[in-house]
Amino acid sequence: MKIVSAVCQFLKSLTVAFSIYSKIPVPRFNWASDDMKYHLCFFPWVGAVIGAAEWGWFNLYFRVLTAQAVAGDIFASNSLYFALIAFVIPVLITGGFHLDGFLDTMDALHSYGDRQKKLEILKDPHVGAFAVISFSVYILLALAFLSLVKEKSLNLVISVCFSFYISRCLSGLSVLIFPKARPDGMLTTESKTKSSLFVIVILCIQLLAGLWAMSFLAGIKSLIPFAAILLCFLYYYSMSKKHFGGISGDLAGFYVCIAELTSLVSSGICYIL
């Protein structure tokens, strides 16, 4: 019976994680508090799905579409086409879940108000000018470096694919160990688990496993993008504590976005430029 119960708990936690952090269809059921205990263990798995989808698109584009293209074909030399789809894939899988946090955070930071004012802006569903400007810069940077990807850019693509997984490992850890901006937010609810130490250990193991796999497949240079993701993590901690008194769901989403972009930029610099 214990094995059956453990399997059920595993499936429920997996379902909760994918229902919260992605748009991937999963079975629906009424959640109980116990179903939230381990869901953060599976948060990085959403990133793994995104990475797998990006890897699949890379192979489809360069190994199939461009290989069969003829002169003048849209796939023959148009790397921007690859970049646009590659950028959209994470948005489609997550439904823009983390981008919403990025937009709200940029509006709050550029308000230059006091802490309470910034927290109010995080809760405001409206999008301000600074969010639009920041997101435009984000898109242009992402497309610029994604356009550099070529058929032989295997190490770059591997590093970028792993960034979706690694950034979510660290984001999940932050939910459990960083101070919270609000005592009653959704993030606080997600972090309240009797098994927090167990979840922290599992996330750390997954983080180390992801780092090992990335360095094994992409080479020692992949440690540079990983270091960039860690620097973003330190910035995320200091910025959230200074400006907001702790983290929130929006700030956690902000971190995922900047970590992924920083990984892409640093990978491009390492492997292409």
Secondary structure, 3 states (H helix, E strand, C coil): CHHHHHHHHHHHHHHHHHHHHCCCCCCCCCCCHHHHCCHHHHHHHHHHHHHHHHHHHHHHHHHHHHHHCCCCCHHHHCHHHHHHHHHHHHHHHHCCHHHHHHHHHHHHHCCCCCHHHHHHHHHCCCCCHHHHHHHHHHHHHHHHHHCCCCCCCHHHHHHHHHHHHHHHHHHHHHHHHCCECCCCCHHHHHHCCCCHHHHHHHHHHHHHHHHHHHHHHHCHHHHHHHHHHHHHHHHHHHHHHHHHCCECHHHHHHHHHHHHHHHHHHHHHHHCC
